Amino acid sequence: MRWNDLFIDGVATALGHEERTADAVADGRYDAEEHERSGYLGVRVCPEGPAIDLAVRAAERALKRSGTDPGRFTLVTHSSVAHQGLDDFAPAAHLQSRTVGGRGTAVEIRQASNGGMAALELAAAHLSAGRPDGAVLLATSDRFVPPGYDRFRTAQGCLLGDGGTSLVLARGSGPLRLCSSASVGDTAHEGLQVGADPWSEVSGGNGWPVDQDQRVRGYVERHGPEIFMDLVQSIWACENETMERALADADCTARDIARWVFPNMGLALTGWDSRAEFGVDLERTTWEWGRRAGHLGAGDQFAGLAHLLESGALAPGDRVLLHGAGTGFSFTSAVVEVLETPDRT
């Protein structure tokens, strides 16, 4: 989808402290071979909750950088993977009440690790169909803590990091322009997230911590190991389709992209063969930052963009491609153009 008159007017994070993966290997919490394969050097850990507070803190920073009048916000979105602090709770409404207030709609968008990017495309459509001075506050937050998760063992090839992210999308003006976005879904292998686990009546009914690897094993036992080849090809095809469409709608090619932001997955899970088709090399991604942050649930892309801006890695005229993927599966890519150096405070 080609977007007109949509701008990113602020982006920020609230991340936990960095814990070295070498220390986790040394005390037996993290498998040494897994550490070697994945390439992580650190992971963000927030010792205190609730998780929703991370979204609030990130949103406060994004709003300060933006300066957008609270009365302009017609939508507030929140995305997450993990528990936010209470059962039977509306995190997006809590986020709205703690930040912009007003009479806009608060919506929770649960699209697994693609939650932030799915929210970005939905927010763009909302603004394009709405009032000419509208704005949307988007946020994500996740804490992967016991008993719900073992950040070092819940998902092979992926370390789970704690943090909140936020982005202000508005009509009219801003330091970054949202040029395009594209989404695609493929539920052919949705069963991978279910595996052989029985359905339960309440959260935690199958015991803690969540064991994603057990679900993968159950899926493979049911369909045979050859299913992996079809799964990988399906993921790569969807990843490529969203990137190709986003690039085309932004009237650019992969050569025009200065930096790429992908999910902070370990190297063993990263589809570099697919990305090589676009000429993407490691140095033009945010992996050097991501390998010290871990997978931030629904927030890798907003956090990666914030890192690029805060570190001074982008200049006016640069274009950035953000790509998200969520189990189930869903994929979203977006192209953003830097118009001016934004506020880094």
Disulfide bonds with the S-S distance in Angstrom:
none
